[in-house]
C-alpha cells in the first residue's frame, strides 16, 4: 500500500522530475522541480488556490515517483522526454508533430551537392530552413540546378577520376560540369557553391550584382555566349526574388517569432520562421489541455515540446510574453544548438511590431475557423458540459466508455466497448470481447461480464453509458459495487422505433430533447457502439459458418473454399449441388467435387 503522506516526508530537496500516477499505475502528470520536496508537497496541501484542473488531477493521484537529477537543466530535458513518451492526460500537450524540409549544401565534401533533407546533422554541412512550403523548396532547388550545373550524384569523385569512370547523362546534356572526369578543379567548382550559399543566405542582391559584372565583362570581350548564360541566371534569380516573402527585419539573424491565441481548452501558437531577415515560412500549432493554464505556462510548454523535436534551433526566439523557465530554456536550447540562443520578449520597436503581426495571424486563424470551432465545441465539449449538468456529475466526463452486446438467439454472443475522449471518438481505445461465462441469450449477465473484464485495466472512465435499459444498468451496478467503484452509470434507452430516446439509471429516467446537441451526442455514442458490436458479430458469424462446414471436408483448402463460396454464394447452394456442378468451380476436380458431395450426404 502506497502511503502518500509518508512518502512526502521522504522527498529530497533536490532537482528532479516527478510522475503522478492513478490507481492503475498510469502516469497522469509529469513535472519538474528545483526542489522535489517543496514542489510535490504543494499538490497535497490546501486546495484553495488550486485550479479546477489541478484539483481534478490530485483527486486521481494514487501514488507518485520521482527521479533525482544533477541540475534543473537535466530535469527539464528528462521532463520533455517523459511527456513525449507518456503523453499524460493532465499535461499541456502539443498535438502537432510536424517535420520540415531544409536545403542542405554538403560543404563537408570536396565537390558539394545541394539536397532537400528532413534532418539537420552535425556533419559540417550547411543547412538552410526550415521551410514550411514544400513547393517553395522544390522551386528553389530547380532554380539552383538550372542555373548552376553542379552534381546530384553521390559517387566518390576522386575514385571516379582515378578509375576513369564514364560520366553520366547529366554531363552530356550540360546539367553537370562533370567533376568525375577531372576536367574542373575544386576551386572553380566551389565558386558556384559560394554563389549558391550567397543566394540561400538571402543575399540575392549581392549575387545579382556579381553576375551582372561578369555578364558585362563577357559582353565587353565579345563573349556573347557566356554573357547570355549570365543574363539567364540573373533573370531566374530575379524571378525567385519576386516570389520571396516580405522582409521581416533589418537584422540578418535567424529567428523564430512566437505568439499565441486561445479559446476554450485549445491554444493556437503561430510561429514565423525568419532566416537572414526574411520570413521563409509560418506555421500554426495546436495545444490541448490548456484550461486553467496561464499564458506563461502554455508558451513554456510549447517551447519545450516543439524544440525537443526540432533539429535546427535559431539564434533568437522572439516571444510575445514571458514564459515559464525562460533562463533554463535558454541554457537548454544553447546546449542543443552548440552556441548561444537568446529568448527575447520585445516591448517596443521592430521586434515588437513583428510579434504583434504574428499574434494577429494567430488570432485570425482562430477567428477564421471560429464558427467551425464553435460547432465542434458545441458538439463535443459543449455537450459534455450539458451532460455534466444534466446527470449532476462532479466533473466534465473527459473519458466516456460505452458498452453493447450483440448475438443472434444466444449464438456467438460478443461485447464491444467504444471510447469518447473529450467528446471525440478515440478509436485506438475501442475493444471487443467474446462472451466466456454466459450461456444463452442473456444480455444482462453478458454486459456485466465484459464491464468486469474491462475494470481490471487502468485509466477508468468518468462515465459509463450502456446500450440498454434498467436491466443492463442494474447488472453492471452490482459489478461496480463489488469493486467499490463509484463511476456514474447510465443506460441509453430507445423508443418504439428503435431510436435513441433518453438516459436511465437505477433511480432516474431522463428523456432528451431531440433538437439538442446533447441528444445528437448521446445518439452518436449509441449508434457507434451498436455498429461496432454488429460489425464484429457479423465477422465472427461469417467465419463460423465457413469454418464449421467447409473446413472439415477432406481435400478442400482455403482457395477451394473461397472459390466454392464465390460461385454458389452460400452453404445451402453447395449442399444441393451435383458432382458435375461442383467440378465446374475453378480449382475443383472430380475427386474434390465427390468429396464435397459425399460429405453433405453421409449418415
N, C-alpha and C positions, 0 to 999 in steps of 0.2 A: 504494500500500500504506500503510495507516494504522499508524504506529509508536506504540503506546500509551506506551511509556517516554519517547520523545522528546517526545510531546505533553504528558505530565505535567510535564516541565521548563518548559514554556511557560505553565502555568496562572498566572493573576494572583491576587494576594492581595486580591481584591475580592469584594463580594457579588454573587450571581447565581444562575442556575439551570443545572443540568447535566442532560443527556439521555444515558442509556446506550443503546447500540444493539447489535443482534446482527449476524451476518454478512450478513444480508439487508437491513440498514439499518432494521429495525423498532425502534421505541422501546420498550424493555422496562422502563425505570425513569426517573422524573423526580424530582429532588430539588432542594432549595435550600441555600444555604450563605452564611454571613457571609464566609468566605474560601474561594473555589473551590479555591485551591491546597491548603489543608490538608484539606478535606473529600474531594475526589475522590481524592487520593493515598491516603487511608486504605483505600479499597477494594482497592488493589493492593499493600498491604503484607502483613505476616504475617496469615494467615487463622485463626490460633489462637483469637482472640477473636470471630470472626465467627459469626453464627448459621447454621444449615443453609440458610436461605432466602437469605441474602446470599452464601454460598459458591456456591449454585446459580446465582445471578444473575451473579456475577463470572465464572464459568466460561463463561457465554454472551455476555459483553461482547466485541465485536469492535472497537468504536470508541466514541467519545463526542464530544459537542459541548457548548458552554456559551454562555450569554448573560449578559453583564455588566449589572448594574443599578446604579442610583444609591444604593439603600438596601436593607436587608433587607426592609422592607415591600413595596417594588416586587417583590423576589424572591418573596415569599410569594404575592402576587396573581398573578404570572406562573406560578408553580408550580401554583396551583389551576386556572388556565385550561388549562394544558397537560395536567394529569391528566384534566380533563374532556374535552379534545379527543382524547387518545390512549388513555386507559384502559390504561396499561401493565400487563403481567401481574404484575410484582413490587411494584407499589404496593398499599397497603391501599385497597380501593375500596368506596364506598358504593353498594350495589345499588339502593336505593330512589330513585325520582325523583318524589316526591310534590309536588303543589302544593295549597295550602289556600285555602278561601274566607275572605274578610274582609267585614265590613259597612262600607260607605263612606257617610259623610254629606257631601254636596257643599257644604260651608261656603264654598267658593270661588264659589258662585252666590248671587244675591240671594234666590232662593226655593229653598232646598236640597231635595235629594231624598235618599232612603235606598236604597242599592243593595247587591246582592251582587256582589262582584268577586273576581278571582283575582290581581290585581297591585296593588301599592302604588306609587303615583306621587308624585313631589314636586310636587303641584299645589295645595297649601294646603287640601286637603280633610282631613277627619278619618277615620281608619281604626281599626276595632276587630277584633281577632282575633290570630292565625289561629284558626279553628275547625276541629277535626278531625271534628266531627259535622255533616254537611250538613243533616240533619233539624232539628237544633237551630237552625241558621241560618235555615232556612225558617220554622220556628215563630216565631222571634223577629221576623222581618220581618212575618209575618202578624199578630202581636200589635200591632206598631207601626202597621201600616196600618189595622187595625181600630179602634185607639184614637185615632190621630191622622190626620185627613183631609188629608194632605199630598199634593202632586202626585207622579205617577210618570212623567209625560211629559218630554221633553227639548226642548220648544219654547222659543223666545225670548220670555219673558214680556212684556218692555217692548214688543217689536214686536207681540205679540198684542193687548196693550191698545190700542196706537196704531191698529192696523188693525181693532179691534173684532171679533176672531175669535170665532166661536161656541164656547162651552165644550163639552167632550166629555161623554160619558155619565156619567163618574165624578162630576162635579159634581151632576148631576140625581139620582143615587142616593146623594148625600151621602158619597161616598168621597173627595172632594176639595173643599176650600173655594173652589177656582176663582180662584187668583191671576191667571189670564189675563183675568179680567173687570175687574180693578182694584178689586174690592169689599173686598179685605183689604189692610191695609198691611204693609210689610216687617217692621215692629216686631212687629205682632200675630202674623204668620206665624212669625217666628223665636222667639217664646215657646214654640211647640210643638217647634221644633227643639232648643231648650235643654233641654226636658224629655226628649226622646228621647236626647240626648247624656248627660244625667244617668243615664238608665236603662242605656245601653250602657256607661257608665263604672263600673257596679257600685254605683251609689248609689240603688238602688231604694227603700230605706227612706226616704231623704230625699225622693224624689219622691212616695212614697205619702203622707207627712205633708203635703206641699204640696197634693196633690189632696184630702186629707181636709178641710183648712182651706177649700178652695174649695167643696167639697160642703156643708159645714156652713153656710157663708155664704149659699149659694144657698137652702138649706133655711130659714134664718132670714128670708130675704127672700121666702119663699113661692114661690121659683122652682124648683118641684119637677121640672120637665122637665130643666133643666140639672143639678140635683142628681143625678138618676138617671143622666145621662151620666157624671158624675164617679164615681158608685158603680160603674158598669160598668167604667170604666177601672181603678179600684182592684182590682176582682176579677180582671181579666185579668192585671195586674201581679203580684198575689199568687200566682196560679196558675203564672205563669212562674217566680217565685222558688222555688216548691216543686220545680221541675224543675232548678234551678241546681245546679251542682256544689258540693261542700263548700268551706268557707273553707280556704284553704291557709296564709295568713299574715296577721299583723296589718298588714303593710306594704301600701301601695297601689301599689307599684312593679309594672311589667310585667317578668316574669321567665320564663326558661326553665330548668327544673331537669333536669339530665342525669346519668344513671348507666348502668352497663353490667354485663352478664353475658356470659361467653364459654364456648364449648365447641368443641373440635376446631379447625377452621380458620375458624370463624364467630364473630362477636360480635353480641350484641343490645344496642343502645343504646336506652334508653327516655327519652323527653322528655315532661315535663309542662309545658304552656303555662299560666302563671299571669298573669292580667290583672286588675289592680286588686284583688289579694288573693284572687281566686277562680280555681280550676282550670277553664279553659274547654275543655280537651281534653288528650288524651295520645296519643302515637303511638310505635310501636317501629320501629326501623330496623336493617337487617342489613348488616354489613360483612363482606366476604370477603377472603381472603388475609392473615389475621391471625396465622397460625402463626409462632411465634418473635418476635412483636412485643410490646412492653411495653404495659401499660395506658395509660401516658402517651402513647405513640405512637398507639395506636388512638383514644383520645379526641381527641387533637390532629387526627388525620386526619378524624375525624367532624366536628369543629367547622369545619374548613376547607371540606370538601366540602358540608356541609349549608347553612352560611350563605352560601356562594358563590351558591346557588340562591335563597335567601330574599330577598324584597323588604323584609320587615319585620324589624328587629333590636330586641329588647327592651333595656331599660336595664341589665339584670343577667343574667348567666349564672351559675347555681349548679351547680357540677360536683363530683362525688364525690371526685375525686382530682386531683393535679397533672397538667397537660398540657404537652406539648411546645410551645415557642414562645408561652407564655401572654402575655408582655408585648407581643410583636409582634402577636399575635392581638387583644389589646385595642385596640392602635393601629389595626389594620385595621378592626375592627368599628366603632370610634368614627368613623372616616373614612367608612365606608359608611353609618352611621346619620345622621351630621351632628351628633352630640352624644356625650357621654361614655358609654361602655359599660364595665362592670366585670365581671371574671371573679372569682368567689369560690369558695374551697374551704372550706366551713364545718367547724369542728372540734367545735362544741357548739351547743346552743340550738335555736331554732325551725327554722332553715335546715338544720341537721344532721339533724333529725328528718324534714324534708321530703325530703332527699336519700336517707335510709335507706328511706323509703316508695317512692321511685322505683326504687331498686336492688332492693327486694323485688319490685316489679312486673316488672322486667327478668328477675330470676331465675325468678319464677313463670311468665313467658312461656316460658322455655326448658324449665322442668320440665313445664309443661302439654303441651308437644309433644315431651317427651324421648323417649318411645317411638317416635313417628313419626320424630324426628330420628335416633334410633339405627338404625332400619330403613333410613332413607335413607343414613345413614353407612355401614352395612354393605354396602349395595348399590353405593355409589359409592366413597367414599374408602377404606372398609374393603377392598373388592375390589381397589382399586388397590394398597394396601399388600401384600395377598396376592400380587398379580401381580408386584410388585417382588421379593418374596422368592422366589417360585417360579421366575422367569426370571433371578434373580441380576442385577437391573438396578442401576445406580449410584444412581438416584433414582426417586421415585414418578413414573410416566408421566402427567404432567398432561395432555398432549395426545396422544391416540391417533388415528391415521388408519388406516382400513380400506378395502381396495380389492376390487372384484369385476368380473368380465367376464360379459357376457350376449350370447348370439347363438343363432340357430337355423340349424344347419348352415352356419355361417360367414356368414350373411346379417345385415346391419345390426349388426355387432359394435359394442358400446359398453362403456365402462368407467364405474364410479362410485366415488366416494370419500365416505365419511361420517366425521365427526369427533366424538369424545367428549372434552370438556374437563372436567377434574375429575370424571370418571366420569359425565357427563351429556351427552345429545345436544346438539350445537352446530350446529343446522340451517343457520344463516347461513353456515357454513363448508363445507357439502356442495357437491360439484362433480360434473359429468357430462362424459364425454369420448366423442367419436366416434373410433373407431379409424381412423387415417390411413395408417399404413405397413405394416400386416399384411394380407395377403390370405388368405382362407380361415379355417377354424375352428382357430386356433392360440391357445389361452388363455395359454400361457406368454409368447410374444412380445407378445401384446396387453397382458398385465399389466405387462410390462417397459416398454412404450411409455407407458402412462398414468402410471406412477410416475415415469419420467424426465421427462415433461412437468410433473408436479407439483413435482419437485425444483427447477425453475427459478425458483420463487417462494419467498419467505421464510417465516419462522415455522415451521421444520421441527418435526416431531413428536418426542416422546420414545420412541415405539414405533409400529411399523408392523405391522398384522395383515392378512394376505391371506386371502380366502375361497378356500382351496385347500390343496394338499399340498406335498410336497417339490419338485415340478417348478416350481411358481409361485415358491417361495422361492428356488430356485437362479437362476431367470431374473432376479428382481429384485435379488438379491445382486450380480450382475455389474454392474448399473447403479450400485448404491451404491459398489462398489469403483472403478468408473470415475470417479466424482465424489469419491472419497476421503472418503466419509461413513461414520461408524460409528454408524448408527441401529439399535437392536435390531429384528430382523426375524423374524417367526414366521408360520406358516400356521395357519389354523383348519380342521382336517380333520373329516370326518363319518363316521358308522358306516354299516352296510349299509342302514339305514332312513332315511338322509339326515338324520340328526340330529347336532348338534354332539357330537363325541367328545373332542377334545383339541387341543393345540398342538404344532406341529412346526417345527423349524429344520433347518439343514443337518446338524447334529451330533446332535440330540436329539429324542425324541418323548415327550410328556407327556400321559397320559390324565387327564382331570379328573374329580373326584368330582361326580357328578350332583346330589348333595344340597347342595352348597356354594354360597355366594353368588358365588364366583368363577366357577363353571360357568355360573350364570344370567347373570352379567355378560357373559362371553365369548359365550355363546349369543345374547344380545340384540344384541351388536355384529354377529355373523354374520348374524342374521336381518334387521337393519336395512340392512346394506349390500346383501344379496341382494335384498330387497324394493325398495330404491331403484333398483338396476340393472334389475330386471324391469319396474318401472313405466315407467322411461324407455324401455326397449326396446320395450314394447308401444305407447307413444305414437308412437314413430318408425315402427314397423311399420304401424300403422293409417294414419298419414299417407302412408306409401309406397304402401300398397295403393290408396288412393283417388286419390292424385296420379298414379301411373303409368298409370292406366287412364282414369278418367272425365275428368280434366283435359285429355286430348288430343282429346276429341270436340268438334267444332265446334258451337256453339250451346248447350253445357252449361256454365253458370256455377256459382258456389258454391251458390246457392239450389236450382237443379235437381239438383245433385249430392247435396246433403243430402236432398232430397225423395225421390230415387230410392233412396238407401241406407236411408232410414227405411221406405220402402214395401216394398222387396224383401229387406231385411236384409243381403244380401251380393252380391258381384260376379257369382258364378255364376248367381244367380237373374236378374240383369239381362241377362246374356248369353243366357239361354234364353227371355226374354220376347218376345212378339209385339209388332208395332207398336201394335195395339189396346190391349194391356195396358200398354205404356209410356205411351201417350197418356192413360191414366186417372189417372196420377200428378199431384198438384197442381202447377201451374205448367208442365206439359208441354203441347205441342200436337202436331199431326200431323207437322209439319216436324221438330221436335226429336226426336220418337219415331223417325222414319225415320232420322235422323242417328245415333242410338244403335244402332238395329237394324242398319244397314248397316256401322257401324264394327266390330262384332264378327263380321261375316261377309265382310269384304273379304279378298282374297288367298286 
